[in-house]
């Protein structure tokens, strides 16, 4: 007790001393928290385009990854690479419309992403008035950065072409090929499309065929040409513009240089189902989208000034056009595999902006509930069931459907070839079509379900604009005819309809829709926060240019 009193006296004495009027007043400096300057520019930009990949397509991929009983993502915590970018970056949406219109095509959409300027339909690298506009790739090259284009379609196809060429129409692929090489704006070109680089007489010109063989190209790569002249743009690229050449997976893997043209197919590269099969069998001769991506990153990242790289998963769109849900799932998985490779490359970096988006949505795809195959009643143990069985009145889609879609072993094009290898469908039968579908699909159809597939009629909507085809007939559609525009490909759309109810899948069109598309942004917060909004593809183009090439 005595000690406690003594302690109190001491404390009081100290307080009195501290409050003394004779004590100097000491000012306490305020601690000012200085916020770091936000990072608003980057050294590198990687743009990944899932052609035709709307939010509905992303939903298919995520449903499969997370919920399919036998999902190949089961060993990866059921997590897609897209979801990793959404978790660790930011997400937004983008409108895709062309100048003066509602629905965009790939050329216009890619041009708007590449230039940040409005463009007209089917234009390549031009603004809406037809003026040449420098693309982000060309600007990066002029600034001393390395540049690359990767696609699993053709390098002259609409999306890659729009970053490195300027043409009034996307169909001018021969001119696009020559322009891409002559401009030397792209250091790394990896894709298919050799047919637009080869001379018109490649089938009979023994000297040129021997030369292509000596360069390391298989005969499947130089089997035919789409050119109307005798130019060999491949050898022009090598001899006149300093490009090295690679033609298959082995050559790509061993390549150690920098400036390179890789043409791995005569036209498009292997589809996603074929890739799934050869990957499983370890027999792929073409490089995958992932392998092309990683080689491009390896080459471009050597440039100390940085780089721009566009990577396209282009066949998501093709599966959507033909209304082939099984094929589309495989293409989404193939694209996501490349996204995973980019994620692993960039996840610990702070100098790179990654944008993953689509040019548009294709097909009006979606899962839907039906009145077919209604679920059977079953009892549940919950105390809220009140003696009733659980029995929904509609079929909301079993999860096993996801496995069945992934189990498809051929595209609708494979099925069409199964019906007739020459694609002569003038006298086919419903039985032939059901047999073809059932040879590749785990979901089966009867001849009755397939009876509309072989029916043909004059398509007045198509013939009106193509009078030279007036004598031709096309697969018969009873509704929305104006939205199915690709001749015999309509057999595929009709196969999609035959399978639709049992897949719980609906399709709205054989072309594109104007639905907003997802935007995944990864990189410094000061750069990516502007992408987490509703925007237009011209806005994305402008934002990428500002981040990579600040004024």
Secondary structure as GFF3:
##gff-version 3
##sequence-region A 1 551
A	DSSP	alpha_helix	2	18	.	.	.	ID=ss1
A	DSSP	beta_strand	44	50	.	.	.	ID=ss2
A	DSSP	alpha_helix	55	67	.	.	.	ID=ss3
A	DSSP	three_ten_helix	72	76	.	.	.	ID=ss4
A	DSSP	alpha_helix	81	88	.	.	.	ID=ss5
A	DSSP	beta_strand	90	95	.	.	.	ID=ss6
A	DSSP	alpha_helix	106	115	.	.	.	ID=ss7
A	DSSP	alpha_helix	136	142	.	.	.	ID=ss8
A	DSSP	beta_strand	146	154	.	.	.	ID=ss9
A	DSSP	alpha_helix	158	161	.	.	.	ID=ss10
A	DSSP	alpha_helix	173	183	.	.	.	ID=ss11
A	DSSP	beta_strand	188	192	.	.	.	ID=ss12
A	DSSP	three_ten_helix	194	196	.	.	.	ID=ss13
A	DSSP	alpha_helix	206	214	.	.	.	ID=ss14
A	DSSP	alpha_helix	233	241	.	.	.	ID=ss15
A	DSSP	beta_strand	244	246	.	.	.	ID=ss16
A	DSSP	alpha_helix	249	254	.	.	.	ID=ss17
A	DSSP	beta_strand	260	263	.	.	.	ID=ss18
A	DSSP	alpha_helix	272	281	.	.	.	ID=ss19
A	DSSP	alpha_helix	289	300	.	.	.	ID=ss20
A	DSSP	beta_strand	307	313	.	.	.	ID=ss21
A	DSSP	alpha_helix	315	321	.	.	.	ID=ss22
A	DSSP	alpha_helix	325	346	.	.	.	ID=ss23
A	DSSP	beta_strand	352	357	.	.	.	ID=ss24
A	DSSP	beta_strand	361	362	.	.	.	ID=ss25
A	DSSP	beta_strand	366	367	.	.	.	ID=ss26
A	DSSP	alpha_helix	400	406	.	.	.	ID=ss27
A	DSSP	alpha_helix	412	419	.	.	.	ID=ss28
A	DSSP	alpha_helix	430	440	.	.	.	ID=ss29
A	DSSP	beta_strand	456	457	.	.	.	ID=ss30
A	DSSP	alpha_helix	460	465	.	.	.	ID=ss31
A	DSSP	three_ten_helix	467	469	.	.	.	ID=ss32
A	DSSP	beta_strand	474	475	.	.	.	ID=ss33
A	DSSP	three_ten_helix	481	483	.	.	.	ID=ss34
A	DSSP	three_ten_helix	487	489	.	.	.	ID=ss35
A	DSSP	alpha_helix	490	503	.	.	.	ID=ss36
A	DSSP	beta_strand	505	506	.	.	.	ID=ss37
A	DSSP	beta_strand	512	513	.	.	.	ID=ss38
A	DSSP	beta_strand	517	522	.	.	.	ID=ss39
A	DSSP	alpha_helix	525	528	.	.	.	ID=ss40
A	DSSP	three_ten_helix	529	531	.	.	.	ID=ss41
A	DSSP	beta_strand	534	536	.	.	.	ID=ss42
A	DSSP	alpha_helix	537	548	.	.	.	ID=ss43
###
